[in-house]
Amino acid sequence: MKRQRNTMATVASLVSVAALAVGLTLGLAGCGNGGAADPAEHADAGSDGATITLWLAGADTPQELRDYLISTFAEQNPGSTLVIEEQGWGDLIPQLTTALPDAHNTPDVVELGNTQAPTFTAVGAFREISPELFTELGGENLLASFVEAGTYDGKIYALPYYFGSRYMFYRADIWEKAGVDVPTTLDEFTQAAVSLTTADMSGFAIGGQDWRNGISWVFAHGGELATVDGTEWTSTLSDPNTIAGLEAWQALFQGASLLPTTDRDVAYWDFLNDGTDGAPPAAATIMAPGWARWSMGDLAEDGETRDGMADESTFNIFALPGVDGGIAPVFAGGSNVAISAQSQYPELAENLLRIIFSPEYQQMLGKNGLGPANSDYMSSLGDDKFATTMIETARDSQLTPAAPGWASIESAFVLEEFFQAIAEGGDVTALAQEFDARLTPMLNAR
């Protein structure tokens, strides 16, 4: 009965997402130039004294950087004003779907997840980034996988904003006491995590629905979530390499994680931070993007001591190892940035992009633990173990398929349902075949 209720909820979500997609497509159907704003309708007439709006997703961009964007934009565009509005990640897709087609209420520039960008570029929601502007903003130095996520039909519509690569954070005191060494292969990691698991502590804490971390096991085994032939996408969960990765993840979850199969989007670092009163922490190991470092240990980002936290030296990190050693390709977090096709002030919006991709701002991103879009400024991340591991894991990181329907898949929580079923002990091959049949038409939905 529980499975039936979950299925009905998923169907309802699919209907809702489909309606949003149809509304966005219809609202943008009149945009010319493959989604770019019609110059005749959207020229920056009377832009003196104009106000443009930037939507930022979540709280990842620190206030210092927001203030810099606002003040620098005002200095470089006398008489004009930049307003920044924050949108919650959970509400972002419906908010964008409603606002982007409306020329009177659209944000001029938007941040959105790198996995969401393909859907919005495919329906013409964004203004094309000209080849000349692309070169000016960094060109070939910009993260190629993120540029690909923002490209449709050979034209670029969204650019990388920042990246965050995942790696492993662990309680060095727990590992050392148990006599467990840092693993050099993926199988060694599973063995270590299982051996560290107790009745009260996960050797590796991961939620059953956490596909964003879980797909790294797929990538490590040479698997893919989908492939494309021309413009036709096909779900490839049934590929033997993908199956191998999913089965490895299933064994790890069932042997090393005490978290519920229904958990996703968990603040895993909290599990490492507890256990300061002599009791074991809730987890010996977690996987998280590099910026999670600021949420661990007794030192906050500003260097002030935080009560109740384990000493910072208690923690250490390592890159998820590959099947045969080296570093496994992990899923890269981060976001893209784009200009709305309906922006009334596209030239001012382009000026804002020039600030975002300036050396000054790119280095500010790095100094705040956010991977800069331009590889020339990677050094701004620093040279400590956190920075070097982040850069190493980012080199071979992978993204989700740049399919037009991917945002709908995320909004419908289909992969969450799939990974939960695997975590519950379901037959991986049978589940992969079932979900391939569901996902292939969704991947191609526009």
C-alpha positions as CSV (number, residue, x, y, z in Angstrom):
1,M,0.0,0.0,0.0
2,K,2.9,2.3,0.8
3,R,4.4,1.8,-2.7
4,Q,1.0,2.6,-4.3
5,R,0.8,5.9,-2.4
6,N,4.3,6.8,-3.5
7,T,3.4,5.9,-7.1
8,M,0.3,8.1,-7.1
9,A,2.3,11.0,-5.7
10,T,4.9,10.6,-8.5
11,V,2.1,10.6,-11.1
12,A,0.7,13.8,-9.6
13,S,4.1,15.3,-9.7
14,L,4.6,14.3,-13.3
15,V,1.3,15.9,-14.3
16,S,2.2,19.1,-12.5
17,V,5.7,19.2,-14.1
18,A,4.2,18.5,-17.5
19,A,1.8,21.3,-17.1
20,L,4.7,23.7,-16.2
21,A,6.7,22.6,-19.1
22,V,3.8,23.1,-21.5
23,G,3.2,26.6,-20.1
24,L,6.8,27.6,-20.4
25,T,7.0,26.3,-24.0
26,L,3.8,28.1,-25.0
27,G,4.8,31.3,-23.3
28,L,8.2,31.3,-25.1
29,A,7.0,30.1,-28.5
30,G,7.1,33.6,-30.0
31,C,10.7,34.2,-29.1
32,G,12.9,34.4,-32.2
33,N,16.5,33.5,-32.7
34,G,16.2,30.1,-31.1
35,G,15.2,31.7,-27.8
36,A,17.2,34.9,-28.0
37,A,15.2,38.1,-27.4
38,D,14.0,39.9,-30.5
39,P,16.3,43.0,-30.8
40,A,13.4,45.1,-32.1
41,E,11.3,44.3,-29.1
42,H,13.9,44.1,-26.4
43,A,16.4,46.9,-27.2
44,D,17.8,48.7,-24.2
45,A,15.8,51.8,-25.0
46,G,15.8,54.2,-22.1
47,S,18.2,52.0,-20.1
48,D,19.5,55.0,-18.1
49,G,18.0,54.7,-14.7
50,A,16.9,51.1,-15.4
51,T,16.7,48.4,-12.8
52,I,17.6,44.8,-13.6
53,T,17.1,41.8,-11.4
54,L,19.4,38.9,-10.7
55,W,17.8,35.7,-9.2
56,L,20.3,33.7,-7.1
57,A,19.4,30.2,-6.1
58,G,19.8,29.4,-2.4
59,A,22.3,31.0,-0.1
60,D,25.5,29.7,-1.7
61,T,26.6,33.1,-2.9
62,P,27.8,35.0,0.3
63,Q,26.6,38.5,1.1
64,E,30.1,39.9,0.4
65,L,29.8,38.8,-3.2
66,R,26.3,40.0,-3.6
67,D,27.3,43.5,-2.3
68,Y,30.2,43.5,-4.8
69,L,27.9,42.8,-7.7
70,I,25.5,45.5,-6.7
71,S,28.1,48.2,-6.1
72,T,30.2,47.3,-9.1
73,F,27.2,47.2,-11.4
74,A,26.2,50.7,-10.2
75,E,29.7,52.0,-10.8
76,Q,30.0,50.6,-14.3
77,N,26.4,51.5,-15.3
78,P,25.7,55.0,-13.9
79,G,22.1,55.6,-13.2
80,S,21.2,51.9,-13.3
81,T,20.5,49.6,-10.4
82,L,21.0,45.9,-9.8
83,V,18.5,44.1,-7.5
84,I,19.3,40.6,-6.2
85,E,16.5,38.3,-5.2
86,E,17.1,34.9,-3.6
87,Q,14.9,31.9,-4.7
88,G,14.9,28.6,-2.8
89,W,16.2,25.6,-4.7
90,G,13.0,23.7,-4.0
91,D,10.8,26.3,-5.6
92,L,13.2,27.4,-8.4
93,I,11.7,25.4,-11.3
94,P,8.1,26.5,-10.9
95,Q,9.2,30.0,-10.2
96,L,11.3,30.2,-13.4
97,T,8.5,28.5,-15.3
98,T,6.1,31.2,-14.3
99,A,8.4,34.2,-14.5
100,L,10.6,33.7,-17.6
101,P,7.8,33.9,-20.2
102,D,6.5,37.2,-18.7
103,A,8.4,40.1,-20.2
104,H,7.1,42.4,-17.5
105,N,8.1,40.2,-14.5
106,T,11.0,38.1,-15.7
107,P,14.3,38.3,-13.9
108,D,16.9,39.6,-16.2
109,V,19.7,37.2,-15.2
110,V,19.1,33.9,-13.4
111,E,21.1,31.3,-11.6
112,L,19.9,27.7,-11.9
113,G,21.3,24.2,-11.3
114,N,23.5,22.8,-14.0
115,T,21.1,19.8,-14.2
116,Q,18.2,22.2,-14.8
117,A,19.8,24.2,-17.5
118,P,19.2,21.9,-20.5
119,T,15.4,21.9,-20.1
120,F,15.2,25.7,-20.1
121,T,17.6,26.2,-23.0
122,A,15.6,23.6,-25.1
123,V,12.4,25.6,-24.8
124,G,13.9,29.0,-25.6
125,A,13.9,30.5,-22.1
126,F,17.3,32.2,-22.4
127,R,18.9,34.7,-24.6
128,E,21.7,33.3,-26.8
129,I,25.3,34.1,-25.7
130,S,26.9,35.3,-28.9
131,P,30.3,33.7,-29.9
132,E,31.9,37.1,-29.3
133,L,30.5,37.5,-25.8
134,F,31.4,33.9,-25.0
135,T,35.0,34.5,-25.9
136,E,35.0,37.8,-23.9
137,L,33.7,36.1,-20.8
138,G,36.3,33.3,-20.8
139,G,35.6,31.1,-23.8
140,E,37.5,27.8,-23.8
141,N,38.7,28.4,-20.2
142,L,35.1,28.0,-18.9
143,L,34.1,24.6,-17.5
144,A,33.3,22.6,-20.6
145,S,30.7,20.3,-19.1
146,F,28.7,23.2,-17.7
147,V,28.9,25.0,-21.0
148,E,27.6,21.9,-22.7
149,A,24.7,21.8,-20.2
150,G,23.8,25.3,-21.4
151,T,24.1,24.6,-25.1
152,Y,21.3,23.7,-27.4
153,D,21.3,23.1,-31.2
154,G,24.9,24.3,-31.4
155,K,24.2,27.7,-29.6
156,I,25.2,28.7,-26.1
157,Y,22.5,30.0,-23.7
158,A,23.8,29.4,-20.2
159,L,27.3,29.6,-18.7
160,P,28.9,28.1,-15.6
161,Y,28.5,30.1,-12.4
162,Y,30.4,28.0,-10.0
163,F,31.3,24.3,-9.4
164,G,31.6,22.1,-6.3
165,S,33.2,18.7,-6.5
166,R,32.3,15.9,-4.1
167,Y,34.8,14.1,-1.9
168,M,34.9,12.1,1.3
169,F,35.1,13.7,4.8
170,Y,35.9,11.3,7.6
171,R,36.6,11.2,11.4
172,A,40.3,10.5,11.4
173,D,40.2,9.7,15.1
174,I,37.6,6.9,14.5
175,W,39.4,5.5,11.5
176,E,42.8,5.5,13.3
177,K,41.4,3.9,16.5
178,A,39.9,1.1,14.3
179,G,43.2,0.7,12.5
180,V,41.5,1.4,9.1
181,D,43.7,2.9,6.4
182,V,42.5,5.4,3.7
183,P,41.3,3.2,0.8
184,T,43.0,3.2,-2.6
185,T,40.2,1.4,-4.5
186,L,36.4,1.6,-4.5
187,D,36.1,-1.9,-3.1
188,E,38.5,-1.1,-0.3
189,F,36.3,1.9,0.6
190,T,33.2,-0.3,0.9
191,Q,35.2,-2.8,3.1
192,A,36.4,0.1,5.3
193,A,32.9,1.6,5.6
194,V,31.3,-1.7,6.5
195,S,34.0,-2.5,9.0
196,L,33.5,0.8,10.8
197,T,29.7,0.4,11.1
198,T,28.2,-0.2,14.5
199,A,24.7,-0.3,16.0
200,D,25.0,3.4,16.6
201,M,27.3,4.7,13.9
202,S,27.2,4.6,10.1
203,G,30.5,3.7,8.6
204,F,29.3,5.8,5.6
205,A,26.2,7.9,6.0
206,I,24.1,8.2,2.9
207,G,20.3,8.4,2.5
208,G,18.5,5.8,0.4
209,Q,17.2,8.5,-2.1
210,D,20.5,10.3,-2.4
211,W,21.1,9.7,-6.1
212,R,23.3,12.8,-6.5
213,N,26.0,11.2,-4.4
214,G,25.0,7.6,-5.5
215,I,25.5,8.1,-9.2
216,S,29.3,8.6,-8.6
217,W,29.3,4.8,-8.2
218,V,27.8,4.5,-11.7
219,F,30.4,6.8,-13.2
220,A,33.2,5.0,-11.4
221,H,32.2,1.7,-13.1
222,G,32.1,3.4,-16.5
223,G,28.3,3.6,-16.6
224,E,26.0,6.4,-17.8
225,L,22.5,7.5,-17.0
226,A,21.6,8.2,-20.6
227,T,23.0,8.4,-24.1
228,V,22.0,10.5,-27.1
229,D,21.8,9.7,-30.9
230,G,21.3,12.9,-32.8
231,T,18.6,14.5,-30.6
232,E,17.0,11.3,-29.3
233,W,17.9,10.4,-25.7
234,T,17.8,6.9,-24.2
235,S,17.9,6.0,-20.6
236,T,20.8,3.5,-20.0
237,L,20.2,2.3,-16.4
238,S,20.2,-1.2,-17.8
239,D,23.7,-0.9,-19.3
240,P,26.0,-3.6,-17.6
241,N,28.4,-1.0,-16.4
242,T,25.6,1.1,-14.8
243,I,24.2,-2.1,-13.2
244,A,27.6,-2.8,-11.7
245,G,27.8,0.6,-10.2
246,L,24.3,0.5,-8.8
247,E,24.9,-3.0,-7.3
248,A,28.1,-1.7,-5.6
249,W,26.1,1.3,-4.2
250,Q,23.4,-1.0,-3.0
251,A,25.9,-3.2,-1.1
252,L,27.5,-0.1,0.4
253,F,24.2,1.4,1.6
254,Q,23.0,-1.9,3.1
255,G,26.3,-2.6,4.8
256,A,27.4,0.8,6.0
257,S,24.5,3.3,6.3
258,L,22.0,3.4,9.1
259,L,20.0,6.2,7.5
260,P,16.4,5.6,6.3
261,T,15.9,4.6,2.7
262,T,13.6,7.6,2.4
263,D,16.3,10.2,3.2
264,R,17.7,12.7,0.7
265,D,19.3,16.2,0.9
266,V,20.7,15.4,4.3
267,A,23.1,17.7,6.2
268,Y,25.6,14.8,6.6
269,W,28.2,17.0,8.2
270,D,26.0,17.1,11.4
271,F,26.7,13.4,11.8
272,L,30.4,14.0,11.9
273,N,30.1,17.0,14.2
274,D,28.4,15.1,17.1
275,G,30.0,12.6,19.4
276,T,32.0,15.2,21.3
277,D,31.0,14.0,24.7
278,G,32.7,10.6,24.4
279,A,29.9,9.0,22.5
280,P,30.6,7.9,18.9
281,P,29.5,10.2,16.1
282,A,26.5,9.3,14.0
283,A,28.9,8.6,11.1
284,A,32.5,7.9,10.5
285,T,32.4,9.0,6.9
286,I,30.3,11.2,4.6
287,M,30.4,12.5,1.0
288,A,29.7,16.1,0.3
289,P,30.8,19.1,-1.9
290,G,34.0,20.9,-0.9
291,W,32.2,23.8,0.6
292,A,30.8,21.5,3.4
293,R,34.2,22.1,5.1
294,W,32.8,25.3,6.6
295,S,30.1,23.3,8.4
296,M,32.6,20.9,10.1
297,G,34.9,21.2,13.0
298,D,35.2,23.7,15.8
299,L,36.2,26.6,13.5
300,A,33.7,28.6,11.6
301,E,34.6,30.3,8.3
302,D,35.5,33.5,10.2
303,G,37.9,31.5,12.5
304,E,35.7,31.9,15.6
305,T,35.3,28.8,17.9
306,R,31.9,27.1,17.7
307,D,30.8,25.4,20.9
308,G,30.0,21.7,20.9
309,M,32.0,20.9,17.8
310,A,34.8,18.4,17.5
311,D,38.3,19.8,17.1
312,E,39.0,20.6,13.4
313,S,42.0,18.3,13.5
314,T,39.6,15.4,14.1
315,F,38.5,15.6,10.5
316,N,40.3,14.6,7.3
317,I,39.4,14.1,3.6
318,F,40.2,11.9,0.6
319,A,38.9,11.6,-2.9
320,L,36.6,8.8,-3.7
321,P,38.9,6.1,-5.2
322,G,38.2,4.5,-8.5
323,V,37.5,0.8,-9.2
324,D,41.1,0.2,-10.1
325,G,42.6,3.0,-8.1
326,G,43.2,6.6,-8.8
327,I,40.2,9.0,-8.4
328,A,36.7,8.1,-9.3
329,P,34.7,10.4,-11.5
330,V,32.1,12.0,-9.2
331,F,29.0,14.1,-9.9
332,A,29.8,17.8,-10.0
333,G,27.6,20.1,-8.2
334,G,27.2,23.8,-9.0
335,S,25.1,26.0,-11.2
336,N,24.8,27.9,-14.4
337,V,23.8,31.5,-15.1
338,A,21.8,32.9,-18.1
339,I,20.0,35.9,-19.4
340,S,16.2,35.7,-19.8
341,A,15.0,35.8,-23.4
342,Q,12.4,38.3,-22.3
343,S,14.7,40.7,-20.5
344,Q,13.9,44.3,-21.3
345,Y,17.5,45.3,-20.8
346,P,19.7,42.6,-22.4
347,E,22.7,44.9,-22.8
348,L,22.7,45.7,-19.0
349,A,22.3,42.0,-18.4
350,E,25.3,41.3,-20.5
351,N,27.2,43.9,-18.5
352,L,26.3,42.0,-15.3
353,L,27.8,38.8,-16.8
354,R,31.0,40.8,-17.6
355,I,31.2,41.5,-13.8
356,I,30.5,37.9,-12.8
357,F,33.2,36.6,-15.2
358,S,35.7,39.3,-14.3
359,P,39.0,38.2,-12.7
360,E,38.0,40.0,-9.5
361,Y,34.7,38.2,-9.0
362,Q,36.0,34.8,-10.2
363,Q,38.7,35.0,-7.5
364,M,36.2,36.0,-4.9
365,L,34.2,32.9,-5.7
366,G,37.3,30.8,-5.2
367,K,38.3,32.4,-1.9
368,N,34.8,31.6,-0.6
369,G,35.2,27.9,-1.5
370,L,33.1,28.0,-4.7
371,G,34.9,26.6,-7.7
372,P,35.3,29.5,-10.2
373,A,33.9,29.0,-13.7
374,N,37.1,30.1,-15.4
375,S,39.9,27.6,-15.0
376,D,42.5,30.4,-15.0
377,Y,41.4,31.3,-11.4
378,M,41.4,27.8,-9.8
379,S,44.4,28.9,-7.7
380,S,42.0,31.3,-5.8
381,L,40.6,28.2,-4.1
382,G,44.0,28.0,-2.2
383,D,46.6,25.3,-1.9
384,D,45.5,23.4,1.2
385,K,44.2,19.8,1.1
386,F,40.6,21.0,0.6
387,A,41.5,23.0,-2.4
388,T,43.8,20.5,-4.0
389,T,41.3,17.6,-3.5
390,M,38.5,19.7,-4.9
391,I,40.4,20.5,-8.0
392,E,41.6,16.9,-8.5
393,T,38.1,15.5,-8.2
394,A,36.7,18.2,-10.5
395,R,39.0,17.4,-13.4
396,D,37.2,14.1,-14.2
397,S,33.8,14.9,-12.7
398,Q,30.6,14.3,-14.7
399,L,27.2,15.9,-15.0
400,T,23.7,14.5,-15.5
401,P,22.6,14.2,-19.2
402,A,22.0,17.5,-21.0
403,A,18.6,16.2,-22.1
404,P,15.7,18.7,-22.6
405,G,13.5,16.8,-20.1
406,W,16.0,16.4,-17.3
407,A,14.5,19.2,-15.1
408,S,11.2,17.4,-15.3
409,I,12.8,14.2,-14.1
410,E,14.3,16.0,-11.1
411,S,11.0,17.7,-10.3
412,A,9.1,14.4,-10.3
413,F,11.7,12.8,-8.0
414,V,11.9,9.7,-10.3
415,L,15.6,9.0,-9.4
416,E,14.8,9.3,-5.7
417,E,12.2,6.6,-6.2
418,F,14.6,4.5,-8.2
419,F,17.4,4.7,-5.6
420,Q,15.1,4.1,-2.7
421,A,13.9,0.9,-4.3
422,I,17.5,-0.2,-4.7
423,A,18.3,0.7,-1.1
424,E,15.4,-1.4,0.0
425,G,17.0,-4.4,-1.6
426,G,15.2,-4.5,-4.9
427,D,16.5,-6.4,-7.9
428,V,18.8,-3.9,-9.6
429,T,18.4,-5.3,-13.1
430,A,14.6,-5.5,-13.0
431,L,14.4,-2.0,-11.5
432,A,16.7,-0.6,-14.1
433,Q,14.6,-2.0,-16.9
434,E,11.4,-0.6,-15.3
435,F,12.8,2.9,-14.9
436,D,14.5,2.9,-18.3
437,A,11.0,2.6,-19.8
438,R,9.8,5.5,-17.7
439,L,12.7,7.8,-18.1
440,T,13.4,7.6,-21.9
441,P,10.2,9.5,-22.9
442,M,10.8,12.0,-20.1
443,L,14.3,12.7,-21.3
444,N,13.0,13.8,-24.7
445,A,10.0,15.8,-23.4
446,R,10.1,19.5,-24.4
